[in-house]
Amino acid sequence: MVVISEDILWLIIPGCIILLIILLLLRLKGQIRRTVKNEIYDHFPSIKSKIEDYERRVEYFKLRINDLEQRMKELEKKMK
């Protein structure tokens, strides 16, 4: 059987409470962020289309960078 002293218990309980409050605030922050984003998208569809276009471009550039890295590795192997 595990026995926890009273001093440690007085540290654990407030620590757990603080941790739960932090998690609650983080969830609340995320929920507010999603709500605001959805409201902006609903009222300003042009912003949504611009953001989606930007995300597509970023994804394209990521793929392009990966392709170029592969080519560089192949060229390095051929040089050796």
N, C-alpha and C positions, 0 to 999 in steps of 0.2 A: 504494500500500500504506500502511495506517495503522500508525503506530508509536506505541505507548503507553509512556510512561516508567514506570520502576519505581515511582516515588513515587505516581503516580496509580493504578497497578495495586494497590498496597498499600491504597489507599483504596476502590477499587471492589470488591474481593473481600470484605472484611468488611462493606461496605454491602449487597452482594447477600445475604450470609449472614444478616445481621440482618433484611433485608426478607423473606426466606423463612421465618425463624423467626416473625416477626410474622404472616405470612399463615397459617402452620400453627396458631398459637395462636388466631387469629380463627375458623378453620374448626373447630377443636376446641371452642371456646366455643359456636359455633352448633350443633354436633352434640350437645353436652351439654344445651343449652337445649331442643332438640327432643326429646331422650330424656326429660328430666324432664317436659316438658309432656305427652308421650304417656303416661308412667306415671301422672301425676296424672289425666289424662282416663280412663285405663283403670280406676283404682281409685275415682275419685270422679266418676261421670257427672253428678251434679247440678251440679258446678262447670262442666263442659263446657257443659251446657245454659244456665247463667247467662251464661257468656262469649259463647255464640252469640247469646243474646237481646240482650245488650249491644251486640254488633257489628251486629245488625239495627237496633237503635235508632239507633246512631250513623250508619249508612248512611241511614236514613230522614231523620234530621235534616239530613244533608248535602244530600240531595235537596230537602228543604223550604227550606233556606237558598238553594240555587241558584234555586229557583222564586221566592222572595221577592226576590232580587237582580234577577231578570229583570223582575219587576213594578215594582220601583223604577225601573229604567232606562226602562221604558215610560212611567211616570208623569212622569219628568223630561223625556222627549222631548215629551210632551203639554203640559207646563207651558211649554215654550219656544215 
